[in-house]
Amino acid sequence: QVQLVESGGDLVQPGGSLRLSCAASGINVALYHMGWYRQPPGKQRELVATITRGGSTNYSDSVKGRFTIIRDNAKNTVSLQMTSLKPEDTAVYYCNAERVVSSYWGQGTQVTVSS
């Protein structure tokens, strides 16, 4: 059974930092295209960052230069380091694992950026 469990979401002030973590079980993250997505209140889910099996990364324009996606094969985790957070980063953040026809999602973790 595949499980992706996100953690690290919190309430943070603008300009602050957070690190989200996605712990995987049932799959080897090194063999999957891993990603972080988010769903702001009242909006559709959107891509935040991805990392391929080969280690190539991709970021949405809105987070480029502020967020970093990190895969730890030894711990079987994928993290999202977020800095210079803005109120518009407020959303539920989801971890995703994809390989061929398989796609798995976590339950999400809430990030709220507010003063």
KOLTIBA-406155 format. One record per residue (C-alpha): residue number from 1; residue in one letter; chain; x, y, z. Coordinates in Angstrom, 1 decimal. Example, Ala and Ser with C-alpha at 12.3 -4.5 7.8 and 13.67 -1.06 7.14 Angstrom:
residues 2
1	A	A	12.3	-4.5	7.8;
2	S	A	13.7	-1.1	7.1;
This chain:
residues 115
1	Q	A	0.0	0.0	0.0;
2	V	A	1.4	3.4	-1.0;
3	Q	A	1.2	6.2	1.4;
4	L	A	2.5	9.8	1.1;
5	V	A	2.3	11.7	4.4;
6	E	A	3.0	15.4	4.4;
7	S	A	4.0	17.4	7.5;
8	G	A	5.4	20.7	8.5;
9	G	A	2.5	23.0	7.6;
10	D	A	2.0	25.9	10.0;
11	L	A	0.9	29.5	10.5;
12	V	A	3.9	31.8	9.6;
13	Q	A	4.3	35.5	9.2;
14	P	A	5.1	37.1	5.8;
15	G	A	8.8	36.9	5.1;
16	G	A	9.2	33.7	7.2;
17	S	A	10.3	30.2	6.3;
18	L	A	8.9	26.7	6.5;
19	R	A	10.0	23.3	5.5;
20	L	A	7.5	20.7	4.4;
21	S	A	8.2	17.1	4.4;
22	C	A	6.7	14.2	2.5;
23	A	A	7.4	10.7	3.9;
24	A	A	6.7	7.9	1.4;
25	S	A	6.0	4.3	2.1;
26	G	A	5.2	1.5	-0.4;
27	I	A	7.3	3.2	-3.1;
28	N	A	10.9	4.2	-3.7;
29	V	A	10.9	8.0	-4.3;
30	A	A	14.1	7.6	-6.3;
31	L	A	12.2	5.8	-9.0;
32	Y	A	9.3	8.3	-9.1;
33	H	A	8.8	11.8	-10.5;
34	M	A	8.0	13.7	-7.3;
35	G	A	6.2	16.9	-6.9;
36	W	A	4.6	19.5	-4.6;
37	Y	A	1.3	21.0	-5.5;
38	R	A	-0.9	23.5	-3.7;
39	Q	A	-4.5	24.5	-3.6;
40	P	A	-5.2	28.0	-2.4;
41	P	A	-8.6	28.8	-0.8;
42	G	A	-11.3	28.8	-3.5;
43	K	A	-8.9	28.0	-6.3;
44	Q	A	-7.7	24.9	-8.3;
45	R	A	-4.7	22.8	-7.4;
46	E	A	-1.6	24.1	-9.0;
47	L	A	2.0	22.9	-9.5;
48	V	A	4.6	24.3	-7.1;
49	A	A	7.8	22.2	-7.8;
50	T	A	8.8	18.9	-9.3;
51	I	A	11.9	16.8	-9.3;
52	T	A	12.5	14.0	-11.9;
53	R	A	14.2	10.7	-11.3;
54	G	A	17.3	12.2	-12.7;
55	G	A	17.2	15.1	-10.3;
56	S	A	16.1	17.8	-12.6;
57	T	A	13.9	20.4	-10.9;
58	N	A	11.1	22.6	-12.1;
59	Y	A	9.3	25.5	-10.3;
60	S	A	6.3	27.6	-10.9;
61	D	A	7.2	31.2	-11.7;
62	S	A	5.5	32.3	-8.5;
63	V	A	7.9	30.4	-6.3;
64	K	A	11.1	30.4	-8.3;
65	G	A	14.0	31.6	-6.3;
66	R	A	12.1	31.2	-3.0;
67	F	A	11.3	27.5	-2.8;
68	T	A	13.5	24.5	-3.1;
69	I	A	12.5	20.9	-3.7;
70	I	A	14.8	18.3	-2.1;
71	R	A	14.7	14.5	-2.4;
72	D	A	16.4	12.3	0.2;
73	N	A	16.7	8.8	-1.2;
74	A	A	18.1	7.4	2.0;
75	K	A	15.2	8.6	4.0;
76	N	A	12.7	8.1	1.2;
77	T	A	11.4	11.6	1.6;
78	V	A	10.8	14.7	-0.5;
79	S	A	10.9	18.1	1.1;
80	L	A	10.0	21.6	0.1;
81	Q	A	12.0	24.4	1.7;
82	M	A	10.1	27.6	1.5;
83	T	A	11.5	31.1	2.2;
84	S	A	10.3	34.6	1.9;
85	L	A	6.8	33.5	2.3;
86	K	A	4.0	35.7	1.1;
87	P	A	0.3	35.7	2.0;
88	E	A	-0.5	34.4	-1.5;
89	D	A	1.5	31.2	-0.6;
90	T	A	-1.4	30.3	1.7;
91	A	A	-2.8	27.0	0.6;
92	V	A	-3.0	23.3	1.3;
93	Y	A	0.2	21.7	0.0;
94	Y	A	0.1	18.2	-1.4;
95	C	A	2.9	15.7	-2.2;
96	N	A	2.6	13.8	-5.5;
97	A	A	4.4	10.7	-6.9;
98	E	A	4.1	9.7	-10.5;
99	R	A	5.5	6.9	-12.6;
100	V	A	4.1	5.7	-15.9;
101	V	A	0.4	5.2	-15.2;
102	S	A	0.6	5.4	-11.4;
103	S	A	-0.1	8.6	-9.5;
104	Y	A	-0.3	9.0	-5.8;
105	W	A	-1.3	11.9	-3.5;
106	G	A	-0.9	12.7	0.1;
107	Q	A	-3.6	14.1	2.3;
108	G	A	-2.1	17.6	2.3;
109	T	A	-0.8	20.0	4.9;
110	Q	A	-2.0	23.5	5.6;
111	V	A	0.3	26.5	5.2;
112	T	A	-1.0	29.9	6.3;
113	V	A	1.0	33.0	5.8;
114	S	A	-0.5	35.9	7.8;
115	S	A	0.5	38.6	10.2;
